[in-house]
Amino acid sequence: MKFAGILAVFAALMLSISSVMAVPPGKTVEFASPMGKVTFDGKAHAGAGLKCADCHVKPKLFEMKSGKDKITMAAMNEGKFCGACHNGTKAFSTKAPADCVKCHKK
């Protein structure tokens, strides 16, 4: 009985930690970039039918905590991070100069 109580407390703690790291609805995460600020809005991706796990669990394209990944355009152009979907087939390409302004805002 004591073990079940400890397990319940541990599970509640883990759930609360993961929700702190998530981008809640209506909120955004901003990243600095030499080409202008990049704002990730989870609502836009959810509107396309994506769930957080689609990028953060399987495949694990990104860590759950902001700032843990070293995201570069070179890596994205190799199909890593955002480039896994933003390849010109599934979504607009990270390589298309005309599409830069879709993410980068000066």
Residue frames as qw, qx, qy, qz and C-alpha x, y, z in Angstrom:
[[0.000, 0.886, 0.463, 0.000, 0.00, 0.00, 0.00],
 [0.305, -0.792, 0.110, 0.517, 2.83, 2.41, 0.86],
 [0.427, -0.115, 0.606, 0.662, 4.52, 1.61, -2.49],
 [0.227, 0.640, 0.653, 0.335, 1.33, 2.49, -4.41],
 [0.137, -0.939, -0.226, 0.220, 1.20, 5.87, -2.67],
 [0.384, -0.588, 0.371, 0.608, 4.82, 6.64, -3.52],
 [0.387, 0.184, 0.708, 0.561, 4.24, 5.56, -7.11],
 [0.119, 0.824, 0.542, 0.117, 1.19, 7.84, -7.37],
 [0.222, -0.891, 0.020, 0.396, 3.14, 10.84, -6.05],
 [0.430, -0.325, 0.559, 0.630, 6.01, 10.11, -8.46],
 [0.328, 0.455, 0.709, 0.428, 3.59, 9.86, -11.43],
 [0.005, 0.930, 0.362, -0.070, 1.90, 13.14, -10.48],
 [0.335, -0.745, 0.235, 0.527, 5.28, 14.86, -10.19],
 [0.421, -0.062, 0.660, 0.619, 6.40, 13.61, -13.61],
 [0.230, 0.683, 0.634, 0.279, 3.15, 14.77, -15.23],
 [0.114, -0.949, -0.176, 0.237, 3.47, 18.22, -13.71],
 [0.397, -0.540, 0.416, 0.615, 7.08, 18.57, -14.88],
 [0.386, 0.204, 0.703, 0.561, 6.22, 17.60, -18.46],
 [0.132, 0.833, 0.523, 0.125, 3.35, 20.08, -18.60],
 [0.251, -0.845, 0.045, 0.471, 5.67, 22.89, -17.51],
 [0.362, -0.340, 0.577, 0.648, 7.93, 22.20, -20.49],
 [0.366, 0.475, 0.734, 0.319, 5.11, 21.97, -23.06],
 [0.033, -0.022, -0.172, -0.984, 3.87, 24.92, -25.14],
 [0.245, 0.446, 0.755, -0.413, 0.30, 25.41, -23.92],
 [0.289, 0.642, 0.606, 0.370, -2.48, 26.43, -26.35],
 [0.008, 0.971, 0.207, 0.116, -2.35, 30.10, -27.22],
 [0.431, -0.791, 0.310, 0.303, 1.34, 30.38, -26.26],
 [0.731, 0.646, -0.192, 0.107, 4.43, 30.44, -28.44],
 [0.745, -0.446, 0.196, 0.455, 8.15, 29.73, -28.19],
 [0.373, 0.918, -0.131, -0.039, 10.58, 32.19, -29.76],
 [0.844, -0.142, 0.197, 0.479, 14.06, 31.45, -31.04],
 [0.014, -0.851, 0.242, 0.466, 16.75, 34.00, -31.92],
 [0.792, 0.290, 0.410, 0.348, 18.20, 33.76, -35.42],
 [0.313, -0.319, 0.262, 0.856, 20.58, 35.88, -37.51],
 [0.015, 0.267, 0.644, 0.717, 17.81, 36.08, -40.15],
 [0.423, -0.345, -0.043, -0.836, 15.19, 37.27, -37.66],
 [0.421, -0.164, 0.706, -0.545, 13.19, 35.88, -34.77],
 [0.429, -0.069, -0.821, -0.370, 11.50, 32.51, -35.34],
 [0.496, -0.159, 0.454, -0.723, 8.26, 31.94, -33.46],
 [0.229, -0.083, -0.956, -0.164, 6.90, 28.42, -33.03],
 [0.551, -0.083, 0.202, -0.805, 3.15, 28.40, -32.55],
 [0.211, -0.019, 0.974, -0.079, 1.91, 24.94, -31.58],
 [0.524, 0.478, 0.452, -0.542, -1.62, 25.91, -32.66],
 [0.478, 0.607, -0.381, -0.507, -0.59, 26.16, -36.33],
 [0.188, 0.310, -0.925, -0.114, 0.92, 22.68, -36.28],
 [0.312, 0.188, 0.841, -0.399, -2.01, 21.22, -34.31],
 [0.545, 0.538, 0.121, -0.632, -4.30, 22.71, -36.97],
 [0.470, 0.492, -0.642, -0.354, -2.41, 20.59, -39.50],
 [0.932, -0.119, -0.235, -0.249, -3.28, 17.48, -37.46],
 [0.564, 0.345, -0.622, 0.420, 0.04, 17.13, -35.64],
 [0.713, -0.682, -0.156, -0.052, 0.49, 16.24, -32.00],
 [0.232, -0.859, 0.454, -0.044, 3.49, 17.10, -29.79],
 [0.776, -0.257, 0.569, 0.087, 4.59, 13.43, -29.87],
 [0.786, 0.584, 0.177, 0.094, 4.89, 13.57, -33.67],
 [0.421, 0.784, -0.286, 0.355, 8.08, 15.64, -33.31],
 [0.239, -0.705, 0.523, -0.415, 9.14, 15.08, -29.69],
 [0.757, -0.265, 0.557, -0.215, 8.69, 11.31, -29.26],
 [0.603, 0.019, 0.737, 0.306, 8.64, 9.29, -32.46],
 [0.755, 0.225, -0.251, 0.562, 10.57, 10.35, -34.36],
 [0.457, -0.756, -0.185, 0.431, 12.43, 12.34, -31.74],
 [0.488, 0.658, 0.132, 0.558, 13.29, 15.37, -33.85],
 [0.030, -0.693, 0.217, -0.687, 13.44, 17.75, -30.88],
 [0.279, -0.098, -0.763, 0.575, 14.08, 17.57, -27.16],
 [0.211, -0.739, -0.637, -0.068, 11.06, 18.54, -25.03],
 [0.338, -0.770, -0.182, 0.510, 12.82, 21.44, -23.32],
 [0.402, 0.904, 0.054, 0.135, 13.41, 24.61, -25.31],
 [0.035, -0.899, 0.434, -0.044, 17.08, 25.43, -25.89],
 [0.765, -0.331, 0.548, 0.066, 18.33, 21.84, -25.67],
 [0.785, 0.373, 0.401, 0.289, 18.76, 21.45, -29.46],
 [0.199, -0.527, 0.323, 0.760, 21.33, 23.26, -31.63],
 [0.585, 0.618, 0.525, -0.007, 19.04, 23.99, -34.59],
 [0.148, -0.494, 0.381, 0.768, 20.74, 25.33, -37.71],
 [0.645, 0.556, -0.073, -0.520, 19.56, 25.89, -41.27],
 [0.284, 0.478, -0.809, -0.192, 22.26, 23.49, -42.47],
 [0.199, -0.016, 0.944, -0.264, 20.83, 20.74, -40.25],
 [0.561, 0.445, 0.428, -0.552, 17.28, 21.49, -41.39],
 [0.529, 0.609, -0.372, -0.460, 18.37, 21.42, -45.04],
 [0.163, 0.312, -0.935, -0.035, 19.78, 17.92, -44.35],
 [0.619, -0.278, -0.618, -0.396, 16.32, 16.81, -43.19],
 [0.401, -0.202, -0.711, 0.541, 16.87, 17.21, -39.47],
 [0.037, 0.326, 0.429, -0.841, 14.66, 19.15, -37.02],
 [0.469, 0.547, 0.225, -0.656, 12.03, 21.19, -38.94],
 [0.294, 0.493, -0.622, -0.533, 13.50, 19.93, -42.23],
 [0.229, 0.032, 0.972, -0.030, 12.11, 16.45, -41.57],
 [0.338, 0.629, 0.681, -0.159, 8.67, 17.75, -42.62],
 [0.223, 0.888, -0.006, -0.403, 9.54, 21.10, -44.21],
 [0.525, -0.229, 0.669, 0.474, 11.06, 19.38, -47.23],
 [0.246, 0.310, -0.423, -0.815, 8.87, 20.75, -50.02],
 [0.343, -0.133, -0.868, -0.334, 6.72, 17.61, -50.10],
 [0.328, -0.502, -0.764, 0.237, 5.00, 17.37, -46.73],
 [0.127, -0.899, -0.263, 0.326, 5.24, 21.12, -46.00],
 [0.365, 0.917, -0.137, 0.085, 6.97, 24.14, -47.53],
 [0.864, 0.151, -0.211, 0.432, 10.72, 23.68, -47.88],
 [0.490, -0.773, 0.025, 0.402, 13.40, 25.13, -45.63],
 [0.567, -0.101, 0.426, 0.697, 15.51, 25.47, -48.80],
 [0.268, 0.693, 0.503, 0.441, 13.10, 27.77, -50.71],
 [0.279, 0.015, -0.162, 0.946, 14.30, 31.40, -50.37],
 [0.297, -0.404, -0.308, -0.808, 10.76, 32.70, -50.93],
 [0.686, -0.498, -0.504, -0.167, 9.59, 30.77, -47.85],
 [0.450, 0.103, -0.511, 0.725, 12.14, 32.20, -45.38],
 [0.196, -0.278, 0.157, -0.927, 9.67, 34.88, -44.24],
 [0.708, -0.353, -0.477, -0.382, 7.17, 32.21, -43.21],
 [0.780, -0.395, -0.392, 0.285, 9.34, 31.55, -40.15],
 [0.518, -0.141, -0.147, 0.831, 11.89, 34.38, -39.89],
 [0.017, -0.915, -0.357, -0.186, 10.53, 37.80, -38.85],
 [0.475, 0.231, -0.194, 0.827, 12.79, 40.83, -38.67]]
